Amino acid sequence: MLKGRDLASFRKQLLDWFYQFRRDLPWRRTKDPYRIWISEIMLQQTRVAAVIPYYERFLARFPDMRALAEAPEEEVLRYWSGLGYYSRARNLQKAAQLIVAHHAGEFPREATDVLALPGIGNYTAAAILSIAFGAKRAVLDGNVARVLARLGAIRGDLRESRRWRALQETAGKLLVPETPGDWNQAMMELGAMVCMPRAPQCLLCPVAKFCRARISGDPESFPEKRKNREVVQIVLAAAVFFTPRGETLFLPPPRKTQHKPADDDVATLVSRMWHFPTVAIRKNAYTELESFLAHLLPSRKGTLPLEPLKRVRHAVTYRNVTVLPFRITVAKIPRVRGARSIRLEDFSMLAVSNLTRKIAKAALSPSSAAASKPPKR
């Protein structure tokens, strides 16, 4: 793509810009591979601003590899709660346990060992190894791929296997071998802060003169937009039990099964964490929740008083979820095997998903019941 003097100029201008304008982020103040690894996993599909407080709290509780490996899984998930994509946290701890068992608690330096860890692919391995150890490995993520596509005015689906391999090869040729970690961060920073998907800031770009997409006059048309998966609408009903003492009922994390879950699989939507009694609704929220609770509480006679609360909206990838929460006032929390009875306002003591967190906040809101219109029976 670039050779000779053009390549040298491109590298110099981008690195000079990065050193002058890079964001002061906590994981950029360290070469500790453990801390860099934690940041890279947290940053997957999550905004930097959202990650920073979680990163700091997580490391305060799990300051090193052994602390993470030896902690109860539920506690790891509780400190992750709110970041979403909870398989990242589970894989993080599994990897920490493998590193303690097979690498004496030290993050491995060899790419084959790193790629063998759960939750780590080519991009994450390249980022950690280059930043922490100076390995000459170029990163390729969505931001970097977009930068490369615009530099070369590349059309087509960037994720197509042959095109992605070509982009990886190009990223490798641009890599500055003396400072691979800084270079990789500079490329990612350019994509995140200047060469954005929409309204790229070409006037602020340090390497704009090398960009064929800008020369074409329509840089935003590169790369071509991928077709989004059709959105699925899902309706759930959740039972929020409530006693005069403010106690509520949480069901334990559902067990993982071998079959592929449906789009409205409740276990998947609550991220296999602690949750309110919840059921997917086909037609009628009242009758279907009542039926679900009858099976959950077979010894209880009669129907439960369902008081509709303010509905909750939630989005998970291609799924738009509407939750119809119902407050159920009881004298005493019913017994359910494996379940827990805690004060509703203490829900954050458990590892819960963002969906469950929203339901709890709706139930705690004083205006929730007044703002709700009960669904038809």
C-alpha positions in Angstrom: 0.0 0.0 0.0 2.8 2.5 1.0 6.5 2.1 0.3 9.8 3.9 0.7 9.5 7.6 1.7 5.7 7.5 1.7 5.7 4.7 4.3 8.3 6.4 6.4 6.3 9.7 6.3 3.1 7.9 7.1 4.6 6.2 10.1 6.2 9.3 11.5 3.2 11.5 11.1 0.8 9.0 12.7 3.1 8.4 15.7 3.8 12.1 16.2 0.1 12.7 16.3 -0.5 9.8 18.7 2.3 11.0 21.1 0.8 14.5 21.2 -2.9 13.8 21.3 -3.4 10.3 22.7 -6.0 9.9 25.5 -4.6 9.4 29.0 -6.2 6.0 29.8 -5.3 3.9 32.9 -4.2 0.9 30.9 -1.7 3.0 28.9 0.2 3.8 32.1 1.5 0.2 32.5 3.3 -2.6 30.7 1.9 -5.2 33.0 0.4 -7.9 30.7 -2.2 -8.8 33.3 -3.6 -5.2 33.4 -3.4 -4.8 29.6 -5.2 -8.1 29.1 -8.0 -7.1 31.5 -8.5 -3.8 29.6 -8.5 -5.5 26.2 -11.2 -8.0 27.2 -13.3 -5.2 28.8 -13.0 -3.0 25.7 -14.5 -5.6 23.4 -17.8 -4.2 22.2 -17.8 -1.6 25.0 -17.1 2.1 25.1 -13.9 3.4 26.7 -15.8 5.7 29.0 -17.9 2.8 30.3 -14.9 0.6 30.9 -12.7 2.9 33.0 -14.7 2.7 36.3 -15.1 -1.1 35.9 -11.5 -1.5 35.1 -10.4 0.3 38.2 -12.8 -1.5 40.5 -12.0 -4.9 39.0 -8.3 -4.5 39.5 -8.8 -3.2 43.1 -10.5 -6.5 43.9 -8.4 -8.8 41.6 -5.0 -7.1 41.5 -3.1 -10.0 40.0 -3.5 -13.3 38.2 -3.8 -15.5 41.3 -6.4 -13.3 42.9 -8.6 -13.6 39.8 -8.0 -17.4 39.4 -8.9 -18.2 43.0 -11.9 -16.0 43.4 -15.5 -17.4 43.4 -16.9 -17.2 39.9 -20.0 -15.4 41.3 -17.8 -12.7 42.7 -16.0 -12.2 39.4 -19.4 -11.8 37.7 -20.6 -9.4 40.4 -17.7 -7.1 39.7 -18.3 -7.4 36.0 -22.1 -6.9 36.4 -23.2 -4.0 34.1 -20.5 -4.4 31.4 -22.5 -7.1 29.6 -21.3 -10.0 27.5 -20.6 -12.0 30.6 -18.9 -14.9 28.8 -15.9 -12.5 28.7 -15.7 -12.6 32.5 -16.1 -16.3 32.7 -13.4 -16.9 30.0 -11.2 -14.3 31.8 -11.2 -16.4 35.0 -10.8 -19.7 33.1 -7.8 -18.3 31.4 -6.3 -17.0 34.7 -6.7 -20.4 36.2 -4.9 -22.0 33.2 -2.1 -19.4 33.4 -1.7 -20.2 37.2 -1.7 -23.9 36.5 0.5 -24.0 33.4 2.6 -20.8 33.4 3.3 -20.3 37.1 0.9 -17.3 37.2 2.9 -15.3 34.6 1.1 -14.2 31.4 2.7 -16.2 28.5 4.9 -14.5 26.0 4.5 -17.0 23.1 1.6 -16.4 20.7 0.7 -20.1 20.6 0.3 -20.2 24.3 -1.7 -17.0 24.4 -4.1 -18.1 21.6 -4.7 -21.3 23.5 -6.4 -19.3 26.3 -10.2 -19.0 26.3 -11.5 -15.7 25.1 -8.4 -14.7 23.3 -8.2 -14.4 19.5 -5.7 -13.0 17.0 -6.5 -9.3 17.7 -6.3 -9.6 21.5 -3.2 -11.7 21.4 -1.5 -9.2 19.1 -2.5 -6.2 21.3 -1.3 -7.7 24.6 2.0 -9.1 23.2 2.9 -6.0 21.3 2.0 -3.5 24.1 3.4 -5.5 27.0 6.3 -7.3 25.4 7.1 -5.4 22.2 6.2 -8.3 20.0 6.2 -7.5 16.3 2.5 -8.4 15.8 0.0 -6.0 14.1 -3.5 -5.7 15.4 -6.5 -5.9 13.2 -9.9 -4.9 14.7 -12.9 -3.1 13.4 -11.3 0.4 13.8 -8.0 -0.6 12.2 -9.8 -2.4 9.3 -11.8 0.8 8.6 -8.7 2.9 8.5 -7.0 0.5 6.1 -10.1 0.2 3.9 -10.2 4.0 3.6 -6.4 4.3 3.0 -6.7 1.9 0.1 -10.3 2.7 -0.9 -11.2 -1.0 -0.4 -14.8 -2.0 -1.2 -16.6 -5.2 -0.3 -17.2 -7.0 3.0 -14.1 -6.5 5.1 -15.0 -9.6 7.2 -14.9 -11.9 4.1 -12.0 -14.3 5.0 -9.7 -13.5 2.0 -10.2 -9.8 2.4 -9.6 -9.9 6.1 -6.4 -11.9 5.6 -5.3 -9.3 3.0 -6.0 -6.5 5.6 -4.0 -8.4 8.2 -1.1 -8.6 5.8 -1.3 -4.9 5.1 -1.4 -4.1 8.8 1.7 -6.1 9.2 3.6 -4.2 6.5 2.7 -0.9 8.0 3.8 -1.9 11.5 6.7 0.0 13.0 9.0 -2.8 14.2 10.8 -0.6 16.8 7.6 0.4 18.6 4.9 -2.1 17.7 2.8 -1.4 20.8 2.7 2.3 20.3 2.0 1.8 16.6 -0.9 -0.6 17.2 -2.4 1.9 19.7 -1.9 4.7 17.3 -3.8 2.9 14.6 -6.6 2.0 17.0 -6.7 5.6 18.3 -7.0 7.0 14.8 -10.0 4.8 14.0 -11.7 5.5 17.3 -11.2 9.3 17.4 -10.7 10.6 13.9 -11.5 8.0 11.2 -14.9 7.2 12.7 -17.6 5.2 10.9 -19.8 8.2 10.5 -18.6 11.8 9.7 -14.8 11.0 9.7 -12.8 14.0 10.8 -10.6 14.2 7.7 -9.5 17.8 8.4 -7.9 16.6 11.7 -6.4 13.4 10.3 -2.6 13.3 10.5 -2.3 11.0 7.5 -5.2 12.4 5.3 -2.9 13.0 2.3 -2.3 9.2 2.0 -6.0 8.4 2.0 -7.6 7.3 -1.3 -11.1 7.3 0.2 -10.7 11.0 1.0 -9.3 11.7 -2.4 -12.4 10.0 -3.9 -14.5 12.7 -2.2 -16.7 10.3 -0.2 -14.7 8.7 2.6 -17.7 7.7 4.5 -18.8 5.3 1.8 -15.7 3.2 2.7 -16.0 0.5 3.9 -19.3 -0.7 2.5 -21.9 -1.1 5.2 -22.6 -4.7 6.3 -26.2 -5.9 6.2 -27.6 -6.0 9.7 -29.4 -9.0 11.0 -33.2 -8.5 11.2 -34.2 -7.3 14.6 -36.2 -9.8 16.7 -38.9 -8.4 19.1 -39.1 -10.3 22.4 -41.5 -9.9 25.3 -40.8 -11.2 28.8 -42.8 -11.0 32.1 -40.9 -10.9 35.4 -42.2 -11.5 38.9 -40.8 -9.2 41.6 -41.9 -10.6 44.9 -42.0 -8.0 47.8 -42.6 -8.4 51.5 -43.3 -5.7 54.1 -39.6 -6.0 55.1 -38.5 -5.2 51.5 -37.4 -8.8 50.7 -37.6 -10.2 47.2 -36.9 -13.5 45.4 -34.0 -14.2 43.1 -33.6 -17.5 41.1 -30.1 -19.0 40.8 -28.1 -18.8 37.5 -29.6 -21.3 35.0 -27.5 -24.2 34.0 -26.0 -24.3 30.5 -27.5 -26.8 28.1 -26.2 -28.4 25.0 -28.9 -27.4 22.6 -28.8 -24.1 20.8 -31.0 -21.5 22.7 -33.9 -19.8 21.1 -33.9 -16.0 20.6 -36.2 -15.6 23.6 -34.4 -18.1 25.8 -34.6 -16.5 29.3 -31.3 -18.1 30.5 -29.4 -16.4 27.7 -31.2 -13.1 28.2 -30.3 -13.0 31.9 -26.7 -14.0 31.0 -27.0 -17.2 33.2 -26.9 -15.1 36.3 -29.2 -14.4 39.3 -32.6 -13.2 38.1 -36.2 -12.6 39.0 -38.7 -15.3 38.0 -39.0 -14.6 34.3 -40.8 -16.1 31.4 -41.0 -15.5 27.6 -44.5 -14.3 26.6 -46.3 -15.5 23.5 -49.8 -13.9 23.9 -50.9 -12.9 27.4 -48.5 -11.7 30.1 -50.9 -12.3 33.0 -52.0 -15.9 32.3 -48.5 -17.0 31.1 -46.8 -15.6 34.1 -49.4 -17.1 36.4 -48.9 -20.5 34.8 -45.1 -20.2 35.1 -45.4 -19.3 38.8 -47.8 -22.2 39.4 -45.1 -24.6 38.2 -42.4 -22.7 40.1 -44.5 -22.8 43.3 -46.5 -26.0 43.1 -47.4 -26.0 46.8 -49.0 -22.6 46.8 -52.7 -22.4 46.3 -54.6 -19.7 44.5 -53.4 -17.0 42.2 -50.9 -14.3 43.2 -51.7 -10.6 43.1 -50.0 -9.2 40.0 -49.4 -5.5 40.1 -48.0 -4.2 36.8 -45.0 -2.0 37.0 -43.4 0.3 34.5 -42.2 -1.7 31.5 -38.5 -2.1 30.8 -36.7 -1.8 27.5 -33.5 -3.7 26.8 -31.4 -4.5 23.7 -29.1 -7.5 23.2 -27.4 -7.5 19.8 -30.2 -8.1 17.3 -32.9 -8.5 19.9 -35.2 -5.8 21.3 -36.5 -6.9 24.6 -39.6 -5.6 26.4 -40.0 -6.7 29.9 -43.4 -6.5 31.7 -42.5 -6.6 35.4 -45.2 -7.4 38.0 -44.9 -6.7 41.7 -46.3 -9.4 43.9 -46.8 -8.4 47.5 -46.6 -11.4 49.9 -46.2 -11.8 53.6 -43.3 -14.1 53.2 -41.0 -15.0 50.3 -41.9 -18.5 49.0 -39.3 -21.2 49.2 -37.7 -22.3 45.9 -34.8 -24.7 45.7 -31.5 -22.8 45.2 -33.2 -19.4 45.3 -32.2 -16.5 47.5 -34.3 -14.1 49.5 -32.6 -10.6 49.9 -33.8 -7.0 50.2 -34.7 -5.7 46.8 -32.5 -2.6 47.3 -29.5 -4.9 47.9 -29.8 -6.6 44.5 -26.3 -5.5 43.5 -24.9 -7.9 46.1 -25.7 -10.6 43.6 -24.2 -11.1 40.2 -27.0 -9.9 37.9 -27.3 -8.9 34.3 -28.1 -5.5 32.9 -31.6 -6.8 32.2 -32.2 -7.9 35.8 -30.7 -4.6 37.0 -33.2 -2.6 35.0 -36.1 -4.7 36.3 -34.9 -4.1 39.9 -34.6 -0.4 39.3 -38.1 -0.3 37.8 -39.5 -2.1 40.9 -37.7 0.4 43.2 -38.9 3.4 41.4 -41.8 5.2 43.3 -43.5 6.2 40.1 -43.2 2.7 38.5 -46.7 1.5 39.2 -48.4 4.8 38.5 -46.7 5.1 35.1 -47.7 1.6 34.0 -50.7 0.7 31.9 -51.6 -2.9 32.6 -51.5 -5.3 29.6 -54.7 -6.9 28.6 -55.7 -10.2 30.2 
